[in-house]
Amino acid sequence: MTDEKTVNTEKKIDRTFPLVQPGVVVKVHQEIKDTNSKGEEKARIQIFEGTVIGRKHGAGQSATITVRKVSDGIGVEKIFPLNMPAIKDIEIVRKYQVRQAKLGYIRHSKKRLKEVGEKKKK
């Protein structure tokens, strides 16, 4: 009697991203696959840079981050599942000091976030 274990043939993707919290400016590198008129596929990396305004589901399988940026005066938000294979890298650019877990107030107010490490002006 031999026990044969079933082998999982799926590729394990390395999902070791830095700790991304609200108030952090990140660059999300996402692989986009384009097809031309001949049907040929090309893959390219698109970078979305913005402020993380929320994180859901912790570090679990369905963890997501919401990233917001202002492009030509128009606010653009994208929700990125952290477990998505198309996300190749997440870079931390800057960190801001925040006191809330969800930064929805950034959508409507002109409040300036204070960068971590800035000195108070007297």
Secondary structure, 3 states (H helix, E strand, C coil): CCCCCCCCCCCCCCCCCCCCCCCEEEEEEEEEEEECCCCCEEEEEEEEEEEEEEEECCCCCCCEEEEEEEECCEEEEEEEECCCCCEEEEEEEEEEECCCCCCHHHHCCCCCCEECCCCCCC
